[in-house]
């Protein structure tokens, strides 16, 4: 069972005690840009990640441990203090959102060969698929959306474009099947992103207690 007893209050989001399955923001996450020179500000605080996006966009990426490749569920807490307006997440170049959490899967036979590669390289892999959970957009909560950038990406909207604070529990296996109509394979990587460049907006947010089960 997840322990939701809060033990500390940090600068943006309360951090709650969790079991050892938590994926730490420990400096091992690396920023991945999107072919432009401006990027978000990320502060890795152990169990918490603080994010500031000021007319910028980028992605923070890490590989998962080998023992976590069979994860079927995930949970986290997130907070948005300032966010961007609602956008159409299916429109390329007009799809700002407050926060996104990516779960990237590949064919199990390719996982070892791809370990250590960048997010961009892994997403060129034929078997790669990314299930993306989003806070933002002008869509009904629970919607599954195609990505305007790649057929290998699918988005599920968890929260509308607004400020607030929530805890999430997602079933990766069920959501992947619904999004792609197939089995997910091996989880190889995770990413967190904030996107404010199209609206020239500002996002102040955080994500904590990211856990794989």
SVG drawing of the C-alpha trace seen along z (x, -y; Angstrom):
<svg xmlns="http://www.w3.org/2000/svg" viewBox="-15 -35 40 45">
<polyline fill="none" stroke="black" stroke-width="0.4" points="0.0,0.0 1.2,-3.5 2.0,-5.5 0.4,-9.0 1.4,-10.4 3.1,-13.8 6.3,-14.3 7.8,-17.5 6.8,-20.7 9.1,-21.9 9.1,-25.0 6.4,-24.1 4.7,-20.8 4.4,-18.8 6.6,-15.7 5.0,-12.5 6.7,-9.4 6.7,-6.5 8.2,-3.1 11.6,-2.2 10.0,-1.8 10.1,-5.6 12.1,-6.9 14.3,-9.6 15.0,-13.0 18.6,-12.6 20.6,-14.3 20.4,-11.2 17.6,-12.8 19.0,-14.6 17.4,-17.4 16.5,-16.7 15.7,-19.7 13.4,-20.0 15.8,-21.4 15.6,-24.9 18.0,-26.8 15.6,-27.7 14.7,-25.2 12.9,-24.8 14.5,-25.1 14.5,-21.9 15.5,-21.5 16.0,-17.9 15.4,-17.6 15.4,-13.8 11.7,-12.9 10.6,-16.1 11.2,-17.9 10.5,-21.6 9.8,-23.0 9.7,-26.5 8.8,-27.0 8.7,-30.6 7.9,-30.6 10.1,-27.5 9.8,-23.8 12.0,-20.7 11.9,-17.3 13.8,-15.7 14.6,-12.1 16.0,-9.0 16.2,-5.3 14.6,-3.0 16.3,-0.2 16.3,3.2 14.1,4.4 11.5,1.8 11.0,2.7 7.9,4.9 6.1,2.1 2.3,2.2 1.3,-0.9 2.6,-4.2 1.7,-6.9 2.8,-10.5 1.8,-13.8 1.9,-17.0 1.1,-20.7 0.7,-23.6 0.9,-27.1 1.0,-29.0 -0.1,-27.4 -0.8,-28.0 -4.2,-28.4 -6.0,-25.4 -4.8,-24.4 -5.6,-21.8 -3.1,-19.0 -3.6,-17.5 -2.3,-20.5 1.4,-20.7 2.9,-24.0 -0.1,-24.9 -0.1,-22.2 1.2,-23.8 0.4,-22.0 1.4,-22.4 3.0,-19.1 3.5,-15.7 4.7,-12.5 6.1,-10.0 6.4,-6.2 8.4,-4.8 8.2,-1.2 10.2,1.0 10.3,4.6 11.8,6.5 14.4,8.0 15.7,4.5 15.8,3.1 19.4,4.0 20.7,2.7 19.0,-0.6 20.0,-1.1 22.1,-4.3 20.7,-5.9 19.1,-9.3 15.3,-9.7 15.5,-10.9 17.4,-7.8 15.1,-5.4 12.0,-7.0 13.4,-6.3 13.3,-2.6 10.6,-0.8 9.1,0.8 9.2,-2.3 5.9,-3.7 5.3,-6.5 2.3,-6.7 2.0,-10.3 -0.1,-11.6 -1.0,-15.3 -2.2,-18.1 -3.6,-20.6 -5.3,-21.0 -8.9,-21.8 -10.1,-18.2 -12.3,-16.1 -10.5,-14.5 -9.8,-10.8 -9.5,-11.4 -6.9,-9.5 -5.4,-11.7 -3.1,-11.0 0.1,-13.0 0.7,-15.5 4.4,-14.6 4.5,-10.8 2.1,-7.8 4.3,-6.3 3.0,-8.7 -0.4,-8.7 -1.7,-11.1 -4.1,-10.6 -5.5,-13.8 -5.6,-13.5 -6.2,-17.1 -7.7,-20.2 -5.6,-23.3 -5.8,-24.9 -3.8,-25.4 -4.1,-22.9 -2.6,-19.9 -3.4,-16.2 -2.2,-12.7 -2.4,-10.3 -2.6,-6.5 -2.5,-5.1 -2.7,-1.6 0.0,-1.6 -1.0,1.8 -4.6,1.0 -3.9,-2.5 -1.3,-1.3 -3.7,1.3 -6.4,-1.3 -4.0,-3.8 -2.2,-1.5 -4.3,1.7 -1.3,3.8 0.8,5.1 3.3,2.6 6.5,4.5 9.3,3.4 9.3,0.0 12.7,-1.5 12.5,-5.2 10.6,-8.0 10.3,-11.7 8.7,-14.9 8.0,-17.9 6.4,-21.4 5.5,-23.3 4.8,-27.0 6.5,-28.2 3.5,-28.4 1.4,-30.6 4.5,-32.4 3.1,-31.5 4.6,-30.7 4.4,-27.5 5.5,-27.0 4.9,-23.4 6.3,-20.4 6.1,-16.6 7.0,-14.3 6.9,-10.8 7.0,-9.2 6.6,-5.5 6.5,-2.4 4.6,0.8"/>
</svg>
